[in-house]
């Protein structure tokens, strides 16, 4: 086991920060587009169910957006405190990309967020829709800049090294590095699935509690159908991303697949316990030839193994198991989303079993996303910028004790914040259901269905015309 030196502690601290931070942009990137969809459906149909769904989920968006901002700040500090060698070596490229993200994306989101949240009845219909669109565009643009930088770190191009520092020579090549199209698309689809299962899961929870208003119904249907549409696309893009990784980062791909020896007709390892000491797999369950088939599109394709990269490949176990966790959750997403979509199509609502699974999988998008992120980031080791800057060469000289103390503080704070975030979401869902109960009463028992309010009914008993507030004093109207 590695000793807890400053490099390892810095890696753990940054991993803790990025793990917690990525949870929130993963929701806001696509939830903004779902809100735009709700708003446009209301504008087109006039059905209040869509506006009800918008009003509920815009609260979740605001909460998530705020936490995303707060958690992102700590990450920017760590470039200087934990990884000074990073900016010193590649700051000429990383600095501008991070600045563009703030200037073009965050400012766009922040500028129109207030109108989106509070402008429903204060601005025109077109302005409100435009504001929602611009916030959604801002979240996607933010992802563009961050993924452009991360992709460049994975497959760096368009630069030259002068006196130990990277200098850009082709910004278009830097922005659209070889892995960027796959990584960016994969991330957007992952965000969409995270939001789809969040919306479907919370809506299923409300449905099971008896909250079956129109807003819950349309949100549940939207979440399920969105997941059913996106997961096959994600599987396809994931396959293309894997082929790109095979070409540019073969050591990472070998760790993902658990392949030690370079071979033709490589087996697909379904399960194993990788053993780096013996450089082999224990308890292996594999399908012969399958890895060569889906990676090389031939049963005889040659796949390079980890033994070709001794001392230059990532830790095998974390990458191996994280990859299988991501794929496993993805297959569960495929099964439950298709089952639920089919049941909604046939009878208008998912069955009891499907509803229970949707509730259980409310945050499954987070699990798959973090697992995939670990495959990406741990799989790049021992490089911080692949082939350019080693992780150990960029780390801080700060004593391990100080890093360990701040790591413990971060983890404690993040545990509290995450618990609070999830609790607030379910609290909002519960309150929304309680506030909607009068609208779901039997029409015979509920005077609102007859177009007459309770106050109107009481006034009618005293000889006053329904809705005639003018017949009462200001004090009476205020009390009512």
C-alpha positions in Angstrom: 0.0 0.0 0.0 1.3 3.4 -0.9 2.3 5.7 2.0 0.3 8.8 2.6 2.7 11.2 1.1 1.8 14.7 -0.1 1.3 13.6 -3.7 -1.2 10.9 -2.8 -3.0 13.2 -0.3 -3.2 15.9 -2.9 -4.7 13.5 -5.4 -7.2 12.3 -2.8 -8.2 15.8 -1.9 -8.6 16.9 -5.5 -10.6 13.6 -6.2 -12.9 14.5 -3.2 -13.4 18.0 -4.5 -14.1 17.0 -8.1 -16.3 14.1 -7.1 -18.5 16.3 -5.0 -18.5 19.2 -7.5 -19.3 17.2 -10.6 -22.6 16.0 -9.0 -24.2 19.4 -9.4 -23.1 20.5 -13.0 -24.1 17.0 -14.1 -27.7 18.0 -13.1 -27.8 21.7 -14.1 -26.3 21.1 -17.6 -29.3 19.1 -18.8 -32.0 20.1 -16.3 -31.9 23.6 -17.8 -32.8 22.1 -21.2 -35.6 20.0 -19.5 -37.0 23.2 -18.0 -36.9 24.9 -21.4 -38.9 21.9 -22.7 -41.4 22.2 -19.9 -41.8 26.0 -20.6 -42.2 25.5 -24.4 -44.8 22.7 -23.9 -46.8 25.0 -21.6 -46.5 27.9 -24.1 -47.8 25.7 -26.9 -50.5 23.8 -25.1 -51.6 26.1 -22.3 -51.8 23.0 -20.0 -50.9 24.2 -16.5 -49.4 20.7 -15.8 -46.3 21.8 -17.7 -46.0 25.1 -15.9 -46.4 23.2 -12.6 -43.6 20.9 -13.5 -41.5 24.0 -14.5 -42.1 25.8 -11.2 -41.2 22.7 -9.1 -38.1 21.8 -11.0 -36.8 25.3 -11.3 -36.4 25.3 -7.5 -34.3 22.2 -7.8 -32.2 23.8 -10.5 -31.6 26.9 -8.4 -30.5 24.8 -5.4 -28.2 22.7 -7.6 -26.8 25.7 -9.4 -25.8 27.4 -6.1 -24.0 24.3 -4.8 -22.2 23.9 -8.1 -20.9 27.4 -7.8 -19.7 27.0 -4.2 -18.0 23.7 -4.8 -16.3 24.9 -8.0 -14.5 27.7 -6.1 -12.5 25.3 -3.9 -11.2 23.5 -7.0 -9.8 26.7 -8.5 -7.8 27.3 -5.3 -6.3 23.8 -5.5 -4.5 24.5 -8.7 -2.3 26.9 -6.7 -2.2 25.1 -3.3 -1.9 21.5 -4.3 -0.7 21.5 -7.9 1.6 24.5 -8.5 3.5 22.7 -11.1 0.4 22.3 -13.2 -0.1 26.0 -13.9 3.6 26.6 -14.1 3.9 24.1 -16.9 0.7 24.3 -18.8 -0.8 27.5 -17.5 -0.5 29.2 -20.9 -3.2 26.8 -22.1 -5.2 25.9 -19.0 -5.5 29.5 -17.8 -7.2 31.0 -20.9 -9.6 28.0 -21.2 -10.7 28.4 -17.6 -11.1 32.2 -18.1 -13.2 31.7 -21.2 -15.5 29.4 -19.1 -16.1 32.1 -16.6 -16.4 35.0 -19.1 -18.6 33.3 -21.7 -20.5 30.7 -19.8 -20.9 31.5 -16.1 -21.7 35.2 -16.7 -24.3 34.1 -19.3 -25.9 31.8 -16.8 -25.8 34.2 -13.9 -27.1 37.2 -15.9 -30.3 35.5 -16.9 -30.8 33.1 -14.0 -32.8 35.7 -12.0 -35.2 36.3 -14.9 -35.6 32.5 -15.3 -36.3 32.0 -11.6 -38.5 35.0 -10.8 -39.7 36.5 -14.1 -42.6 34.2 -14.9 -45.1 36.9 -14.2 -42.8 39.9 -14.4 -41.6 39.7 -18.0 -43.2 38.8 -21.3 -43.5 35.2 -22.4 -40.8 35.6 -25.0 -38.3 37.2 -22.6 -38.9 34.4 -20.1 -38.4 31.7 -22.7 -35.3 33.4 -24.0 -33.9 33.7 -20.6 -34.4 30.0 -19.9 -32.8 29.2 -23.3 -29.7 31.4 -22.5 -29.2 29.8 -19.1 -29.4 26.3 -20.7 -27.0 27.4 -23.4 -24.6 28.8 -20.7 -24.5 25.5 -18.8 -23.6 23.7 -22.0 -21.0 26.3 -23.0 -19.5 25.9 -19.6 -19.2 22.1 -20.1 -17.6 22.8 -23.5 -14.7 24.8 -22.1 -14.1 22.4 -19.1 -14.2 19.3 -21.4 -12.0 21.0 -23.9 -9.3 21.4 -21.2 -9.8 18.0 -19.8 -9.7 16.4 -23.3 -6.5 18.3 -24.1 -4.9 16.9 -20.9 -5.8 13.4 -22.1 -4.7 13.9 -25.7 -2.6 17.0 -25.9 -2.0 18.6 -29.3 -1.5 22.1 -30.8 1.4 23.2 -28.5 5.2 23.2 -28.2 7.4 23.0 -25.2 9.8 25.9 -24.6 12.0 26.0 -21.5 9.8 23.4 -19.8 6.5 25.2 -20.5 3.7 24.5 -22.9 3.0 27.3 -25.4 -0.1 27.1 -27.7 0.6 27.0 -31.5 -2.9 26.1 -32.7 -5.9 27.0 -30.5 -8.4 25.1 -32.7 -6.4 21.9 -32.3 -6.3 22.5 -28.6 -10.0 23.0 -28.4 -10.9 20.1 -30.6 -8.3 17.6 -29.5 -8.6 14.0 -30.7 -10.7 12.8 -27.7 -12.8 16.0 -27.3 -15.8 15.0 -29.6 -16.3 11.7 -27.8 -15.6 13.0 -24.3 -17.9 16.1 -24.7 -20.8 14.0 -26.2 -20.3 11.3 -23.6 -20.5 13.9 -20.8 -23.6 15.6 -22.2 -25.4 12.3 -22.5 -24.3 11.4 -18.9 -25.7 14.6 -17.7 -29.0 14.0 -19.5 -29.3 10.5 -18.0 -28.5 11.9 -14.5 -31.3 14.4 -14.9 -33.7 12.0 -16.5 -33.4 9.5 -13.6 -33.5 12.3 -11.0 -36.8 13.7 -12.5 -38.2 10.2 -13.0 -37.2 9.1 -9.5 -38.6 12.1 -7.6 -41.8 12.0 -9.7 -42.1 8.3 -9.0 -41.7 8.9 -5.3 -44.4 11.5 -5.4 -46.6 9.2 -7.4 -46.3 6.4 -4.9 -47.3 8.8 -2.1 -50.5 9.5 -3.9 -49.4 12.8 -5.4 -50.8 12.2 -8.9 -51.3 15.7 -10.2 -50.8 16.6 -13.8 -47.3 18.1 -13.1 -46.2 14.9 -11.6 -47.5 12.9 -14.5 -45.8 15.0 -17.2 -42.5 15.1 -15.3 -42.5 11.3 -14.8 -43.2 10.7 -18.5 -40.6 13.1 -19.5 -37.9 11.6 -17.3 -38.7 8.0 -18.3 -38.8 8.8 -22.1 -35.7 10.9 -21.9 -33.8 8.1 -20.2 -35.1 5.5 -22.7 -33.9 7.7 -25.6 -30.5 8.6 -24.2 -29.2 5.4 -22.9 -28.9 3.6 -26.3 -27.1 6.7 -27.6 -24.8 6.6 -24.6 -23.9 3.0 -25.3 -23.0 3.8 -28.9 -21.0 6.9 -28.0 -19.3 4.9 -25.2 -18.2 2.3 -27.7 -16.8 5.0 -30.0 -15.0 6.6 -27.1 -13.5 3.3 -26.2 -12.1 2.9 -29.7 -10.6 6.4 -29.4 -9.0 5.5 -26.1 -7.6 2.3 -27.6 -5.8 4.4 -30.2 -4.6 7.3 -28.0 -4.3 5.8 -24.5 -3.9 2.0 -24.9 -2.6 1.6 -21.3 -5.8 3.0 -19.9 -7.9 0.7 -22.2 -5.9 -2.3 -21.1 -6.6 -1.5 -17.5 -10.3 -1.0 -18.2 -10.4 -4.4 -19.8 -8.0 -6.2 -17.5 -5.8 -7.4 -20.3 -2.2 -8.1 -19.2 -0.6 -9.7 -22.3 -0.7 -8.3 -25.8 -2.7 -10.8 -27.8 -5.0 -11.6 -30.7 -8.5 -12.8 -30.0 -8.5 -11.1 -26.6 -11.2 -12.2 -24.2 -13.7 -9.8 -22.7 -13.2 -10.1 -18.9 -16.7 -9.9 -17.3 -15.3 -10.3 -13.7 -11.9 -10.8 -12.2 -9.7 -9.5 -9.3 -6.6 -7.9 -11.0 -3.4 -8.7 -9.2 -0.6 -6.3 -10.0 1.9 -8.3 -8.0 1.6 -11.4 -10.2 0.4 -9.3 -13.2 -2.6 -11.5 -13.8 -6.3 -11.8 -13.0 -7.7 -14.0 -10.3 -11.2 -15.6 -10.4 -11.5 -14.5 -14.0 -14.8 -15.0 -15.9 -14.3 -14.1 -19.5 -15.7 -14.6 -23.0 -13.0 -15.6 -25.5 -12.4 -13.3 -28.4 -15.1 -10.8 -27.5 -12.8 -7.9 -26.6 -11.0 -8.1 -29.9 -14.4 -8.1 -31.6 -15.8 -5.0 -30.0 -12.5 -3.1 -29.8 -10.9 -4.1 -33.1 -14.1 -5.2 -34.9 -12.4 -8.5 -35.6 -12.1 -11.8 -33.7 -8.4 -11.8 -34.6 -7.7 -8.1 -33.7 -4.6 -7.5 -31.6 -5.1 -5.7 -28.3 -2.1 -4.4 -26.4 -1.8 -5.6 -22.8 -0.6 -3.9 -19.6 2.7 -5.7 -19.7 3.7 -3.5 -22.6 3.5 -0.5 -20.3 5.2 -1.6 -17.1 5.7 1.5 -14.9 3.6 3.6 -17.3 0.1 2.3 -16.7 -2.5 3.4 -14.2 -3.5 1.5 -11.0 -5.5 -1.4 -12.5 -8.1 -2.3 -9.8 -9.7 1.2 -9.5 -10.0 1.6 -13.3 -11.1 -2.0 -13.8 -13.9 -2.0 -11.2 -15.0 1.6 -11.9 -15.5 0.7 -15.5 -17.7 -2.3 -14.7 -19.7 -0.3 -12.2 -20.4 2.3 -14.9 -21.4 -0.3 -17.5 -23.5 -2.2 -15.0 -25.5 0.9 -13.9 -25.9 1.7 -17.6 -27.5 -1.7 -18.4 -29.8 -1.2 -15.4 -30.8 2.2 -16.8 -31.5 0.6 -20.2 -33.7 -2.1 -18.7 -35.8 0.0 -16.3 -36.3 3.0 -18.7 -37.5 0.8 -21.5 -39.8 -1.2 -19.2 -41.3 2.0 -17.7 -41.7 3.7 -21.1 -43.5 0.6 -22.4 -45.8 0.5 -19.4 -46.6 4.3 -19.8 -47.4 3.8 -23.4 -49.7 0.8 -22.7 -51.5 1.9 -19.6 -50.5 5.5 -18.9 -48.3 4.9 -15.9 -45.4 2.6 -14.8 -46.3 -0.5 -12.7 -45.6 -0.7 -9.0 -42.4 -2.6 -9.5 -41.1 -0.1 -12.0 -42.0 2.8 -9.8 -40.1 1.3 -6.9 -37.0 0.8 -9.1 -37.2 4.3 -10.4 -37.2 5.7 -6.9 -34.3 3.5 -5.9 -32.4 4.7 -9.0 -33.1 8.4 -8.4 -29.4 9.2 -8.1 -28.1 6.3 -10.2 -26.8 8.8 -12.7 -24.4 10.1 -10.1 -23.1 6.6 -9.5 -22.4 6.0 -13.2 -21.0 9.5 -13.8 -18.5 9.3 -10.9 -17.5 5.8 -11.9 -16.9 7.0 -15.5 -15.0 10.0 -14.2 -12.7 7.8 -12.1 -12.0 5.7 -15.2 -11.0 8.8 -17.1 -8.9 10.5 -14.4 -7.3 7.5 -12.7 -6.8 5.9 -16.0 -4.6 8.8 -17.1 -2.0 8.1 -14.3 0.9 8.5 -13.9 0.4 11.5 -16.1 -1.4 14.8 -15.2 -1.1 15.9 -18.8 -0.6 12.7 -20.9 3.0 12.4 -22.1 3.8 16.0 -21.0 3.6 16.4 -17.2 3.7 13.7 -14.6 1.4 14.0 -11.6 4.3 13.7 -9.1 6.2 16.5 -10.8 3.2 19.0 -10.4 2.4 18.3 -6.8 2.9 20.7 -3.9 5.6 20.6 -1.3 3.1 21.3 1.5 3.5 18.9 4.5 1.3 15.9 4.4 -0.3 16.7 7.7 -1.7 20.0 6.5 -3.2 18.3 3.4 -4.6 15.5 5.4 -6.3 18.0 7.8 -7.9 20.0 5.1 -9.0 16.7 3.3 -10.8 15.6 6.5 -12.5 19.0 6.8 -13.6 18.8 3.1 -15.0 15.3 3.5 -16.9 16.2 6.6 -18.4 19.3 5.0 -19.3 17.5 1.8 -21.0 14.7 3.8 -23.2 17.3 5.5 -23.9 19.3 2.3 -24.8 16.2 0.3 -27.1 15.0 3.0 -28.8 18.4 3.2 -29.1 18.6 -0.6 -30.9 15.3 -0.9 -33.1 16.0 2.2 -34.2 19.4 0.7 -35.1 17.8 -2.6 -37.4 15.3 -0.9 -38.7 18.0 1.4 -39.6 20.2 -1.6 -41.3 17.2 -3.3 -43.3 16.4 -0.2 -44.4 20.0 0.2 -45.3 20.2 -3.5 -47.5 17.2 -3.0 -49.2 18.6 0.0 -49.9 21.9 -1.7 -51.5 20.1 -4.6 -53.8 17.9 -2.6 -56.8 20.2 -2.8 -56.6 20.2 -6.6 -56.9 16.4 -6.6 -60.1 16.1 -4.5 -63.3 14.6 -5.8 -65.2 17.1 -8.0 -68.3 16.5 -5.9 -66.5 17.3 -2.6 -64.3 20.0 -4.0 -66.2 23.3 -4.8 -63.3 24.6 -6.8 -64.1 22.0 -9.6 -67.5 23.7 -9.9 -65.9 27.0 -10.4 -66.9 28.3 -7.0 -64.4 28.9 -4.2 -64.9 28.2 -0.6 -65.0 31.9 0.3 -67.6 32.4 -2.5 -69.7 29.6 -1.0 -69.6 31.2 2.4 -70.5 34.6 1.0 -73.4 33.1 -0.9 -74.8 31.8 2.3 -74.9 35.4 3.6 -76.5 36.8 0.5 -73.4 38.1 -1.2 -72.5 37.5 -4.8 -69.7 35.0 -5.4 -66.4 36.8 -6.0 -67.8 40.2 -5.1 -64.8 41.4 -3.0 -66.0 44.9 -3.5 -68.9 44.3 -1.1 -66.4 43.7 1.8 -64.2 46.1 3.6 -60.4 46.2 3.0 -59.9 44.5 6.4 -62.3 41.7 5.5 -60.6 41.1 2.1 -57.2 41.1 3.8 -58.3 38.6 6.4 -59.8 36.4 3.6 
